[in-house]
């Protein structure tokens, strides 16, 4: 049955009305809600706010490096330290490394451009920070509904956003309602703020409907794959952060890695692969595993019995697409009845490898605009004060200075390093030119017969691992008897085009083993979708060369349950 058939048979939906509906319980969405409630309390007004979070709890789907610049948090909650925010480990040392296969060169710190310095920043688990922000929001009277995915945008007759509908529960694999069927609920607001993270399912629809990206460069993304390890105390350096470029990527493929020392003998490490890569044989997951074998990384993880060094223990795994577009790709962020905030819009600063401060600041600005509109008696119009305030903010200044960072990598790592150094170190961000991109990530993939296959080493089970054992560590789970949330516009395309022309790249770019080409009895190929494995990274929705895969929301609460990520 179609959603319309279900609504006709079981409707109408139960509905709840709020002044502001926020879709997504990450830093941007929670900052939006907190700021509205702060302003309401200080002015003696009643403004109702609800936050929908598709994860089982706030923070369950949050994955980031993460080094956090506390600037925006300090503006939002000045006494965050006294209130117990989990920013416990200050950065103590920065290292920018250029790797060859066996060697490494560390850039002297005095040559690092301003964006590469992390003085005053903290190594954090952004999931823990998000859980803390949710507690602050609830303390202010924000209603948070975890386990409820916003599956559909609802519109008024005039085309403005009315709110969202949560996903239906209890639909079987055959698309028919089961005995446990429950129709989704309508959450209606005077304004709806979308804070879904990078490549948001509904944000993507809104950008297309309202042509919010008209005149803008195409968005660009990367996939970040991360692990958290506990290592021997003798090799733990609290607050030390390392970023690397070069091997295992070639000169013309954008990518880099990080290794951050948290508190309690834990390190967070990850690899970011730009999704504009050209070779369909490339596997971001395998590149990350290969990177861990570099001597400058392996040393932290590997035991040394002769010197009493215990082998490290892998604690968790996850993956998430990040928006790495920059200011030139930022869409219009407001439309009748709503706004985009955080990575749903693309505020992440890729040069700093930081997005949480931008998410919080953009949420604050949207929250201030929404509050002013509600108390003025407005509804369902454009919150124009939000983008106007952004253009006057320190966030705009920061993003404008770093606007060319990723686009230089089209000319290779060496040129990008030199030119970013000139722009940021010599010109101090006062740049008289702007670089642009002209096509989206999926359009960069070349046919397989024009590319060299990559033979990746088998995992050793000690430093390197396979996909399925990794997904197990993400605590990913979905209700099995539900339709796959990874949908195909045309079921013939994966074999007829993607496999035939591009050697089936979906089997490699997915970090969770969701897509698998298997043989039929007649030896022909078919695509098997293991939706149960999906960690909601959105890479398939971005990188599929034919844009045939569409990621939609599964039942609320499904997906990863990250701990300490």
MARROVEX-360021 format. One line per field, with one value per residue (C-alpha): residue in one letter; x, y, z. Coordinates in pm, 1 decimal, always signed. Each point is the difference from the previous one (the first is absolute). Layout:
res [A:...] .
xx [X:...] .
yy [Y:...] .
zz [Z:...] .
//
This chain:
res [X:X:X:X:X:X:X:X:X:X:X:X:X:X:X:X:X:X:X:X:X:X:X:X:X:X:X:X:X:X:X:X:X:X:X:X:X:X:X:X:X:X:X:X:X:X:X:X:X:X:X:X:X:X:X:X:X:X:X:X:X:X:X:X:X:X:X:X:X:X:X:X:X:X:X:X:X:X:X:X:X:X:X:X:X:X:X:X:X:X:X:X:X:X:X:X:X:X:X:X:X:X:X:X:X:X:X:X:X:X:X:X:X:X:X:X:X:X:X:X:X:X:X:X:X:X:X:X:X:X:X:X:X:X:X:X:X:X:X:X:X:X:X:X:X:X:X:X:X:X:X:X:X:X:X:X:X:X:X:X:X:X:X:X:X:X:X:X:X:X:X:X:X:X:X:X:X:X:X:X:X:X:X:X:X:X:X:X:X:X:X:X:X:X:X:X:X:X:X:X:X:X:X:X:X:X:X:X:X:X:X:X:X:X:X:X:X:X:X:X:X:X:X:X:X:X:X:X:X:X:X:X:X:X:X:X:X:X:X:X:X:X:X:X:X:X:X:X:X:X:X:X:X:X:X:X:X:X:X:X:X:X:X:X:X:X:X:X:X:X:X:X:X:X:X:X:X:X:X:X:X:X:X:X:X:X:X:X:X:X:X:X:X:X:X:X:X:X:X:X:X:X:X:X:X:X:X:X:X:X:X:X:X:X:X:X:X:X:X:X:X:X:X:X:X:X:X:X:X:X:X:X:X:X:X:X:X:X:X:X:X:X:X:X:X:X:X:X:X:X:X:X:X:X:X:X:X:X:X:X:X:X:X:X:X:X:X:X:X:X:X:X:X:X:X:X:X:X:X:X:X:X:X:X:X:X:X:X:X:X:X:X:X:X:X:X:X:X:X:X:X:X:X:X:X:X:X:X:X:X:X:X:X:X:X:X:X:X:X:X:X:X:X:X:X:X:X:X:X:X:X:X:X:X:X:X:X:X:X:X:X:X:X:X:X:X:X:X:X:X:X:X:X:X:X:X:X:X:X:X:X:X:X:X:X:X:X:X:X:X:X:X:X:X:X:X:X:X:X:X:X:X:X:X:X:X:X:X:X:X:X:X:X:X:X:X:X:X:X:X:X:X:X:X:X:X:X:X:X:X:X:X:X:X:X:X:X:X:X:X:X:X:X:X:X:X:X:X:X:X:X:X:X:X:X:X:X:X:X:X:X:X:X:X:X:X:X:X:X:X:X:X:X:X:X:X:X:X:X:X:X:X:X:X:X] .
xx [+0.0:+117.7:+26.4:-305.0:-195.2:+95.6:-105.2:-331.3:-70.7:+128.9:-5.6:-29.4:+329.0:+3.7:+161.4:+175.1:+61.4:+302.9:+141.2:+323.2:+69.6:+366.5:+94.6:+320.9:+141.2:+364.5:+195.2:-171.8:-354.2:+53.4:+168.6:-303.3:-236.7:+212.1:+35.9:-374.3:-74.6:+268.3:-151.1:-351.4:+105.4:+183.1:-296.8:-275.6:-152.2:-136.3:+144.3:-44.5:+280.2:+26.5:+306.5:-35.0:+299.4:+7.8:+259.9:-97.0:+126.0:+170.5:+356.7:-65.1:+61.2:+263.6:+344.7:+279.0:+376.7:-19.6:+195.4:-245.3:+46.5:-204.6:-64.6:-363.6:-72.3:+129.0:-238.3:-290.6:+72.7:+269.9:+26.8:+31.7:+304.7:-176.4:-300.0:+215.9:+28.0:+221.7:+281.8:+269.8:+313.7:+161.2:+216.5:+364.1:+185.9:-72.5:+175.5:-57.5:+165.3:+64.0:+22.9:+186.8:-54.8:+263.4:+109.6:-144.4:+83.4:-136.7:-68.2:+166.0:-268.2:+117.9:-85.6:-355.3:-270.5:-246.1:-275.1:+232.0:+61.0:-212.6:+99.2:-299.4:-185.6:-98.6:+13.9:-352.4:-252.2:-262.3:-256.3:+56.5:-16.2:-330.4:-147.9:+101.5:-157.1:-321.6:-4.4:+39.0:-280.4:-237.7:+85.0:-127.5:-325.9:+81.6:-189.3:+228.0:-145.3:+279.5:-70.9:-227.2:+123.9:-141.5:-96.5:-200.1:-24.9:-354.6:-105.3:-270.6:-224.9:+218.2:+310.7:+157.3:+127.2:-260.1:+206.4:+102.8:-149.6:+183.5:+48.9:-263.9:+80.9:-78.8:+27.9:+112.7:+263.1:-280.9:-113.4:-319.4:-102.5:+59.4:-197.8:+232.1:-66.0:-12.5:-51.7:+258.9:-81.0:-12.0:+213.5:-118.3:+185.1:-8.3:+357.8:+186.9:+378.4:+182.1:+318.4:+45.1:+375.3:+183.4:-218.8:-317.8:-280.4:-256.8:+251.8:+88.2:-367.0:-40.3:+308.7:-145.5:-357.7:+90.6:+309.4:+206.8:+324.3:-67.6:+316.9:+210.7:+282.3:-100.6:+34.5:+304.1:+35.5:+245.8:-51.3:+157.0:+68.3:+97.4:+112.9:+59.7:+276.3:+128.3:+379.6:+282.6:+51.6:+370.6:-97.3:-288.0:+62.3:-310.0:-97.5:+239.9:-167.8:+144.5:-130.4:+154.9:-16.0:+159.3:+29.7:-203.3:-169.7:+168.6:+88.3:-328.5:-246.1:-130.2:+23.5:+159.6:-0.5:+1.4:+112.0:-117.7:+97.9:-297.0:+4.2:+10.4:+255.5:-239.4:+79.2:-242.3:+126.1:-158.0:+43.0:-187.5:-31.5:-133.5:-295.3:+111.0:+254.6:+22.1:+107.3:-301.1:+231.6:+85.1:-139.9:-2.6:-30.6:+305.3:+198.4:-63.3:+109.5:+312.0:+79.5:+7.5:+295.4:+222.5:+283.7:-106.4:-347.9:+71.1:+243.9:-288.2:-211.7:+246.3:+129.5:+364.5:+30.3:+373.7:-65.4:-324.1:-220.7:-348.2:-170.8:-275.1:-367.3:-248.5:-312.1:-230.1:-44.7:-217.4:-27.0:-173.1:+3.0:+112.3:-79.5:+326.8:-132.1:+85.0:-168.1:-41.0:-231.4:-205.9:-362.6:-258.6:-80.4:-358.3:-325.5:-366.9:-55.2:+345.1:+378.5:+305.9:+269.3:+330.4:+131.1:-344.3:+88.2:+376.5:+158.9:+288.0:+342.8:+197.6:+333.5:-31.3:-159.9:-264.2:-375.7:-141.1:+73.3:-157.0:-301.2:-59.7:+44.0:-232.2:-258.4:+22.3:-50.0:-299.6:-144.2:+25.8:-176.7:-272.8:-59.0:-35.8:-243.1:-217.9:-32.6:-85.0:-293.7:+148.2:-17.3:+106.5:+190.3:+373.6:+229.2:+212.0:+160.4:+190.1:+215.0:+37.0:+142.4:+228.2:+156.1:+87.6:+136.1:+347.3:-105.0:-41.5:+339.6:+161.2:-156.6:+74.2:+370.1:+17.7:-235.0:+257.9:+156.6:-143.5:-21.9:+378.1:+24.5:-134.2:+356.5:+156.8:+136.8:+321.3:-164.4:-279.2:+248.3:+197.9:-301.6:-185.3:+320.1:+24.1:-367.5:-2.2:+357.2:+116.3:-333.4:-156.1:-329.0:-38.9:-39.8:-75.3:-121.2:-259.8:+30.3:-312.4:-101.5:-230.1:-128.0:-118.2:+201.5:-179.7:+81.7:+375.6:+3.7:+172.6:-89.0:+183.5:+183.8:+176.5:+123.7:+247.4:-144.5:+125.5:+106.7:-51.0:+170.2:-213.9:-77.8:+218.1:-265.7:+239.9:+57.1:-218.8:-349.1:-280.2:-327.1:-234.4:+201.6:+24.4:-374.1:-56.5:+193.7:-232.2:-294.6:-204.4:-345.1:-318.8:-335.6:+41.0:-359.3:-14.2:+52.7:+361.1:+68.6:+258.0:-220.0:+67.1:-169.0:+66.3:+91.3:+177.4:+258.9:+234.6:+88.3:-75.1:+200.5:+183.4:+147.1:+47.7:+159.5:+140.3:+76.8:-266.2:+144.3:-279.6:+159.0:+312.6:-107.8:-243.8:+188.5:-253.4:-33.3:-354.8:+45.6:+117.5:+4.7:-77.9:-35.8:-336.7:-42.0:+61.3:+328.3:-144.8:+50.2:-254.0:+26.0:-82.6:-81.9:+77.3:-190.6:+39.9:+369.0:-59.1:+172.2:-186.7:+314.6:-184.1:+299.2:-208.6:-248.5:+290.6:+244.4:-224.4:+110.9:-352.6:-169.7:-227.2:+31.4:-222.3:+46.7:-328.5:-66.9:-40.2:-217.4:+95.5:+267.8:+166.5:+362.7:+317.4:+14.0:+337.3:+173.2:+279.4:+7.9] .
yy [+0.0:+351.1:+259.1:+168.8:-327.7:-48.9:+352.8:-46.5:-326.4:+81.3:+381.5:+270.0:+30.7:+105.6:+341.8:+220.2:+372.9:+196.0:+341.2:-152.1:-356.1:-103.1:-303.3:-151.5:-16.9:+72.2:+311.3:+226.4:-108.7:+8.3:+342.2:+127.7:-128.3:+118.2:+350.2:+36.1:-110.9:+227.5:+301.0:-100.8:-30.0:+332.6:+184.1:-177.9:-151.5:-349.2:-157.7:-374.0:-199.8:-368.5:-188.4:-322.1:-235.1:-314.4:-167.6:-201.0:+290.6:+334.1:-72.8:-356.9:+95.2:+267.2:-68.4:+253.2:+13.9:+219.4:+307.3:+256.2:+374.4:+113.7:+349.9:-55.2:-216.2:+280.1:+243.2:-241.3:-120.3:+220.9:-215.1:-330.3:-101.7:+43.7:-190.0:-302.6:+10.0:-293.1:+211.3:-153.2:-28.5:+320.3:-30.2:+1.0:-40.4:+18.0:-208.4:+30.3:-298.9:-89.3:-376.5:-208.2:-375.7:-51.0:+348.9:+328.7:+368.6:+224.7:+358.2:+234.0:+154.5:+354.4:-53.9:-117.4:+235.5:+143.8:-252.4:-287.0:+120.0:-148.1:+208.1:+26.9:-287.3:-335.6:-362.9:-129.1:-270.3:+202.0:-265.6:+71.2:+376.5:-50.4:-199.5:+280.9:+262.8:-203.5:+10.4:+378.4:+28.4:-212.3:+205.6:+305.0:-171.0:-129.5:-319.8:-261.3:-304.4:-255.4:-295.7:+205.0:+55.0:+285.8:-177.6:+260.1:+377.1:+130.8:+309.1:+260.8:+78.9:+299.0:-218.5:+98.5:-263.4:-98.1:-254.5:-362.4:-345.2:-273.1:-335.1:-270.0:-291.0:-365.3:-22.4:-343.8:-77.6:-39.6:+357.7:-111.6:+103.0:-264.5:-56.9:+252.1:+275.3:+353.9:+303.0:+274.5:+320.6:+353.1:+257.6:+342.7:+321.5:+365.1:-66.0:-324.8:-9.9:-284.1:-115.6:-349.2:+12.3:-38.7:-109.2:+17.1:-203.0:+279.3:+280.1:-145.5:+14.9:+357.1:+119.8:-146.7:+123.6:+359.8:+7.9:+109.6:-87.8:+217.5:+182.0:-197.4:-246.7:-366.9:-135.0:-216.5:-267.7:-234.8:-322.3:-16.1:-346.3:-11.0:-235.9:+56.7:-201.9:-42.1:-6.0:-67.9:+292.4:+10.9:+104.3:+228.1:+374.6:+181.6:+287.1:-84.2:+32.2:-115.2:+58.8:-170.8:+43.2:-200.2:-379.0:-212.1:+249.3:+98.3:+358.3:+74.3:-168.5:+214.2:-163.8:+22.1:-149.6:+88.3:-148.8:+175.3:-90.4:+31.3:-52.9:-344.7:-157.9:+25.6:+112.6:+87.6:-61.3:+30.4:+45.2:+245.3:-73.2:+271.0:-143.4:+171.2:-280.4:-141.6:-363.7:-231.8:-263.9:+224.8:-109.0:+265.3:-271.5:-186.3:+323.8:+63.7:-351.8:+39.7:+337.5:-165.3:-214.2:+306.6:-8.5:+335.8:-139.0:-368.2:+95.5:+125.3:-312.5:-286.4:-174.1:-54.2:-284.3:+53.5:+346.7:-77.2:+181.8:-147.1:-26.8:+256.1:-95.4:+122.1:+126.4:+137.6:+64.8:+222.5:+206.1:+317.9:+222.4:+353.7:+311.2:+141.1:+257.1:+340.7:+335.6:-6.7:-301.4:+124.0:+1.2:+256.6:-110.2:+127.2:-70.3:+58.4:-158.7:-131.7:+4.5:-221.3:+0.7:-173.6:-258.4:-31.1:+332.2:-55.8:+228.2:-235.1:+160.7:-267.1:+180.9:-12.3:-347.9:+137.8:+28.1:-7.5:+366.4:+97.1:-221.5:+158.8:+353.8:-51.8:-155.4:+299.3:+243.7:-194.3:-28.1:+374.9:+69.8:-254.9:+138.6:+356.5:-113.9:-204.2:+273.9:+245.4:-222.4:-117.5:-352.1:-192.5:+286.7:+29.3:+54.5:+248.7:+127.9:-331.1:+25.0:+374.1:-65.1:-272.4:+240.9:+232.9:-276.9:-129.5:-329.6:+166.9:+168.1:-334.6:-188.2:+279.5:-7.3:-374.4:-14.7:-132.8:-268.1:-314.5:+128.3:+32.0:-378.3:-38.4:+89.5:-259.6:-17.0:+190.2:+297.3:+4.1:+4.7:+285.8:+209.9:-47.0:+98.0:+317.3:+87.5:-57.9:+60.9:+273.9:+169.7:-79.4:-93.8:+328.0:-176.2:+194.8:-305.6:-275.2:-350.0:-186.9:-357.6:-88.2:-352.1:-215.1:-283.7:-284.6:+146.3:-38.3:-381.0:-138.9:-323.7:-298.3:-73.5:+336.0:-74.6:-224.9:-258.9:+34.2:-315.9:+54.8:-227.4:-237.6:+112.0:-144.4:+19.0:+189.5:+339.6:-34.1:-148.6:-91.6:+186.0:-237.6:-26.5:+379.1:+53.5:-229.3:+250.5:+283.4:-168.1:+39.4:-152.6:+39.7:-166.7:-282.0:-19.7:+340.3:+116.5:+79.5:+369.3:-10.4:+30.3:-25.2:+217.2:-270.7:-354.4:-69.5:+274.7:-160.5:-290.2:+158.1:+318.8:+13.6:-350.4:-4.4:+344.1:+79.7:-350.7:+32.8:+282.1:-21.7:-321.9:+204.8:+349.4:-128.1:-38.2:-246.5:-278.7:+101.8:-47.6:-333.9:-138.1:-372.1:-264.4:-134.6:-366.4:+89.6:+174.6:+346.0:+275.2:+153.6:+265.9:-113.3:+278.1:-88.5:+293.1:-137.8:+100.3:+366.0:+252.3:+293.8:+155.3:+112.6:-76.7:-205.4:+283.9:+230.1:-213.7:-229.3:+95.7:-29.2:+154.8:-303.2:-69.3:+211.7:-19.4:+34.1:-20.5:-342.2:-52.2:+235.2:-122.4:-215.3:+36.3:+26.9:+53.9:+161.7:+4.7:+250.8:+110.2] .
zz [+0.0:-74.1:+279.3:-150.3:+13.5:+364.4:+85.3:-179.1:+180.9:+348.7:+7.5:+86.5:+183.0:+360.4:+14.0:+254.5:-41.9:+114.0:-66.1:-132.6:-115.8:-22.2:-208.6:+133.4:+350.9:-74.9:+100.8:-256.1:+83.4:+374.6:-19.4:-192.2:+265.7:+293.1:-140.6:-55.5:+355.3:+144.8:-175.7:+105.3:+363.8:+4.4:-154.0:+192.2:-315.5:-59.3:-314.4:-49.2:-163.2:-89.0:-127.3:-201.3:+11.4:-215.2:+221.5:+305.4:+213.7:-65.6:-103.8:-118.3:-364.2:+62.4:-138.2:-29.6:+54.2:+202.5:+94.1:+128.0:-9.3:+304.4:-138.1:-97.3:+304.9:+222.0:-170.3:+44.1:+355.5:+156.7:+313.8:-186.7:+199.6:+335.2:-137.3:-77.6:-379.2:-104.6:-141.7:+216.5:-211.0:-132.6:-309.1:+111.6:-329.6:-374.8:-263.7:-375.0:-166.7:-363.9:-39.4:-251.2:+18.6:+268.9:+98.0:+120.6:+5.0:+273.8:-97.9:+251.7:+218.4:-69.4:-368.2:+65.3:-131.6:+254.0:-75.4:+95.5:+356.0:+277.3:+300.2:+231.1:-166.3:+149.8:-110.5:+63.4:-62.3:-185.4:+86.9:+369.5:-62.4:-183.1:+288.4:+235.0:-227.5:-1.6:+380.6:-8.5:-255.2:+204.5:+307.5:-187.3:-94.7:-347.4:-85.9:-158.9:-176.0:-56.6:-224.8:-227.7:-354.3:-203.6:-321.1:-191.6:-33.1:+33.6:-194.4:+28.0:-296.0:-87.1:-29.7:+331.1:+241.1:+256.5:+191.5:-35.0:+36.0:+186.9:-166.7:+14.9:+231.3:-61.5:-379.2:-114.1:-261.6:-254.0:+59.4:+171.4:+352.9:+266.6:+318.5:+166.0:-254.8:+131.7:-221.0:+32.5:+183.2:-140.4:+181.8:-110.9:+65.2:-84.4:-108.6:-59.8:+29.1:-175.5:+174.3:-144.1:-57.7:-330.5:-294.0:+204.7:-154.4:+30.7:-45.7:-339.2:-99.8:+124.0:-187.3:-320.3:+55.8:+78.9:-227.5:+297.3:-180.7:-306.1:-98.1:+248.8:-55.7:+34.2:+351.7:+69.1:+265.7:+160.8:+187.8:+342.8:+142.6:+365.6:+273.7:+370.9:+165.3:+352.0:-8.3:+242.5:+241.0:-94.2:-352.8:+87.9:-27.7:+130.5:-227.0:-284.6:-339.7:-330.3:-351.7:-299.6:-376.2:-279.1:+16.2:-50.1:-234.1:-325.1:-86.6:-178.0:+240.5:+285.6:+340.1:+339.4:+344.7:+367.3:+328.6:+316.4:+355.7:+233.5:+374.8:+168.1:-238.8:-294.3:-352.4:-277.6:-350.8:-337.7:-371.0:-221.3:-371.4:-226.4:-191.7:-319.0:-59.4:-352.5:+30.9:+56.0:+146.4:+296.2:+336.8:+274.7:+265.4:-130.9:-29.4:+369.0:+94.2:-212.9:+162.2:+344.0:-112.0:-43.6:+258.2:+147.6:+71.2:+67.4:+280.1:+214.3:-52.1:-3.4:+306.7:+89.9:+248.3:+43.8:+139.1:+181.4:-254.3:-27.9:-337.8:-47.6:+10.3:-258.8:+180.2:-268.1:-371.2:-214.6:-316.5:-111.8:-305.6:+69.1:-197.7:-130.6:-244.2:+138.3:-28.2:-379.1:+27.0:+294.5:-118.6:+92.1:+353.2:+35.9:-180.1:+84.5:+340.4:+73.5:-0.4:-41.7:+269.6:+66.4:-244.2:-157.2:-161.3:-20.3:+259.6:+87.0:-40.3:-183.1:+37.1:+380.1:-12.8:+234.5:-22.1:+352.8:+72.2:-333.2:+68.7:+339.6:-132.7:-297.1:+233.0:+230.8:-287.4:-132.4:+350.6:+54.7:-330.1:+76.1:+347.7:-128.1:-268.4:+238.1:+261.6:-278.2:-97.2:-327.8:-143.8:-311.9:-161.5:-65.2:+297.4:-192.7:+321.2:+23.6:-316.6:+55.9:+346.7:-136.9:-249.8:+288.3:+223.6:+79.8:-161.7:-339.9:+39.3:+86.4:-290.9:-244.0:+86.3:-60.0:-300.3:-248.4:+218.5:-154.9:-355.9:-19.0:+34.8:-351.9:-99.5:+229.4:+353.8:-69.3:-171.0:+261.0:+287.1:-153.1:-99.1:+329.0:+175.0:-210.2:+53.1:+373.3:+112.8:-235.9:-83.0:+342.1:-167.7:-191.8:-333.8:-321.2:-194.1:+38.7:-142.3:-109.8:-72.7:-287.3:+63.6:+292.6:+151.9:-175.8:-342.5:+53.8:-8.3:-310.2:-180.2:+142.6:-323.9:+34.6:+352.2:+177.0:+242.1:+358.3:+180.7:+371.2:+256.0:+201.8:+356.1:+273.3:+273.4:+227.2:-160.7:-308.2:-18.8:-238.6:-45.7:+177.1:+321.6:-7.5:-45.0:+297.9:+213.2:-107.7:+178.5:-317.2:-4.9:-202.1:+38.0:-250.2:-117.9:-168.5:-358.4:-86.7:+55.8:-280.2:-304.9:-373.2:-260.6:-261.0:+107.3:-331.2:+43.8:+258.3:-231.7:-337.6:+54.4:+334.3:-22.0:-375.7:-30.7:+344.4:+138.8:+270.3:+214.2:+258.4:+127.8:+82.8:+101.5:+263.6:+332.3:+141.3:-257.8:-93.0:-374.6:-132.1:-353.5:+6.0:-268.8:-109.0:-92.9:-364.3:+95.2:-59.9:+258.1:+232.5:+268.6:+351.5:+247.9:+362.2:+148.4:+352.6:-12.2:-88.2:+230.4:-158.8:-144.3:-320.7:-223.3:-243.2:-44.9:-88.4:-201.4:-206.0:-355.0:-141.0:+306.5:-2.3:+373.5:+224.5:+377.1:+189.5:+371.1:+159.8:+305.4:+281.1:+235.3:-267.4:-101.8:+204.9:+372.5:+36.9:+335.5:+54.9:-365.0] .
//
